[in-house]
Amino acid sequence: MKSRRKFLSRLALAYPFGVLPFTAQANKLVKPYMIHQVFFWLNEGVEVAEFKEAARKLGSVKSIQEFRLGTPAPTKARDVIDSSYDVALNMVFDSIESQNEYQIDPIHLEFIEKHASKWREVKVYDFVLE
């Protein structure tokens, strides 16, 4: 009985190490397909921190593979760099269909309804990965 318990406890400890490599490999099989970038220029008086907090909720939309939020990087100024925006979002989707699902997701639609009045301009850049 003691050796059976010892075996089962060792098996329980070893299980994650046996399964995790396969899980990681399976995740690599779903390759990112499309990038959706959104840049916001906020109205005067809008708190960037509050807007970022609201925008972070978009990351919970199920069709998004990866979600990032940021502000302009303090890189050296050059003619080709536009750092005039306030907040940027970067989303990765595994298909155009997934991105289409995001567009009609209630979380996305609620974000637009509640926060559209906070930006004076928004630009979107979509591209597919090769």
N, C-alpha and C positions, 0 to 999 in steps of 0.2 A: 504494500500500500504506500509505503514511504517513497519507494523509487518511482511509483506512478505519479505521485504529487510532485516530486522533483522534476520528472520529465515534463509534466504539464506546465509547471512554472517556467521552466526553461523554454518550452515551446511558446508560451505567452510572451516572453521577453524577446525571442528571436523573430516572431511573426512580423513586426513592423519592418525589420531589416530585410526580410524576404519579399515583402509586398511593395515597399516604397520605391525600389528601382523600377518595378513594372509600372507603377502609377506615374512616375516621372516620364517614362517612355511613352505611355499612352497620352499624356498631356502634350508631348511634343508632336504627336500625330495630328492634332488640331492646329494647323498652321494659321497664323494671322493672315487675313486677306486684305483688309481695308482699314485705312486710317481716316478718322473723322476729327479734324481740328477746328476748334471754335475760339474766336478771339473777341473779347468784349471791351468796348470803350464805355466806361460808366459815366453817368450824369454827375454833375457837380453835387457834392454833398453826400453821395452814396458811400457808405463805409465799405471799403474793399474786404475787410475781414468778415463782415456779415454776409457779403455777397458770396465770398468763397465758401463759407459754411453752408449756405443754401445750395450752391453749385455742387458741393461734394456729394450731396444726396443723389445726384444723377448717377454716380458710380454704382449704386445699388440696382440699376436696371439689369435684368438677367441676361439680356442679349449682348451686353458689353463683355468682351474678353479681358480687357485691361483698361484701366481708367487712371489718368494723371491730371493734376490741376497745378497751375503755376502762375507766376508773375514774370515780367520781363527780367531777363538775366542782366547783371551789371557788366556786360561785356564792353569792350572798347567801341566807341561810336564809329560807324562806317556808313557810307552812303547807302549800302544795300540792306542795312538792318533797320527794321521798323520796330522800335520798342515803345511806341506811343500808346499801345493798348494797356489795359489794367489787369485783366485776368485772361488766362488761356486754358482751354481744356484739350486733352488729347485722349481719344478713345480708339480702341482697337476692336475690330469685329472680324468674325470668321467668314462672313459673306455679306453681300449686298442685302440679302433678305434679313439678316440679323440687324443691319443698320436700319432697314425699313421698319422692323419691329420696334426699335428704339424710338423712331420718330413718332409712333402712335402709342407708346407706353404711357400709362397714366402718370407715372412719376415725371417723365419729360414734359408732358402737357401741363401738369400742375406747376412745374418750375417756370415755364413760359408765362402761364397765366398770372402767377404771383410776382414775377420778377422782371417782366419785359419793360416795365416802366422805369427800371433802374439803369438801363443802358441806352446810350444815344446812338450807338452803332454796334453791329455784330457782323463778323465775317466768318465764313465757313470755307475750309479747304478740305476736300475729300480726295483721296487717291488710293489706288490699288497697289499692292506690293507685287513685285516681280520676283 
